Amino acid sequence: MLVKYSKRKSPSKKQYPTVIEERCHQFSLDDLKKSTNNFDEHLRIGLTEFSIAYKGYLKHNGETDYPIAVKRMIHIFNEWKFKKEIELNCQLHHPNLTSFIGFCDHKYEKILVYEYMSNGSLYDHLLLRDMESLSWKKRLEICIGAAKGLHYLHTGAKRAIFHCDIKPQTILLDKNMVPKLSHLGFSLQGKLPNSKPKPVEVNMLNGYMAAKYVLTNTFTDKSDVYSFGMVLLQVACTNYKNTIFDKMIMLDDTYWFSEKSFNPANFLERFPANEIIDPILMRLIAPQCLEVFMDIMKRCLNIEPNERPAMGEVEVELEHALELQEEADCGKSNDDFYLFPSTSST
């Protein structure tokens, strides 16, 4: 079923800030039911504790079936999150953020509408067997794009915005494999409220959040930098069988079992790169590229927040790593790279 996307505003008693009225399309519930065949389970593309996502179609920009992602909130009492996500998305525009199309604010339904990301998430490609394997260069390109999106959030708005949920699952890939940050509903402007949001607690337990920020109830841009460092670690180490967390447990890393003492920087010092990085990738990474990549990753994961780089520097260093890889690829023979340091790069 198709529904036409127009500038017509659906009648509503809700009052929104001017920026939302001007920049965001408001859909009726009937519009979105038609676009998803009444929220057909066969069109479901995602499920979290807070929302169910469906693939839908619109008539838009000359296309008869323009794909969209319809994010149906499960807990409609979380209206603060719903409105905050709308407000943020209406103000933010960057090629490495998911494009926001509109919303539906019905008495019993709270729905957000985004562009459809046909290649799933970075996590899907790192771990699932039925997804196309990512080359090392493509992994670097995805990391660079995600770094650009995060840099924009930190510096491109009137006030710094902290994403607070950076992980491979929230880095989505469009039809051209361009990475785009999603899940801005937990993003913060300034300090974290007095009550700790459950999503942040879950993120910490999954290993992507520096425990200090949750324990002190304060966020800065450096909390996102730490999470991004964990993404870099996953990108280099995960294959279809194991995540970096699986490898930490297999290598008997006791830091993984205690939240307060968990320190991936210690793990990286204890084990050489060739023991933790995916062996297929190790044969393809140029040593100079590996050195730069490992260095910026370790700096992102520094236990001291002030010692972590800004995202702008992370972006530059990753671009440098890609340049070194491309130069090495152009100059090498058909043989793989075999010369690696016996200990982890510093």
Buried (B, 14 or more C-beta within 10 A) or exposed (E): EBBEBEEEEBEEEEEBEEEBEEBBBBBBBEBBBBBBBEBEEEBBBBEEEBBBBBBBBBBBEEEEEBBBBBBBBEEBEBEEBBBBBBBBBBBBEBEBBBBBBBBBBBEEBBBBBBBBBBBBBBBBBBBEEEBEEBEBBBBBBBBBBBBBBBBBBBEBBEEBBBBBBBBBBBBBBBEEBBBBBBBBBBBBBEEBEEEEBEBBEBBBEBBBBBBBBBEEEEBBBBBBBBBBBBBBBBBBBBBEEBBBBBBBBEEEBEBBEEBEEBBBBBBBEEBBBBBBBBEEBBEBBBBBBBBBBBBBBBBBBBBEBEEBBBBBBBBBBBBBBBBBBBEBBEEEEEEEBEEBBEEBBE
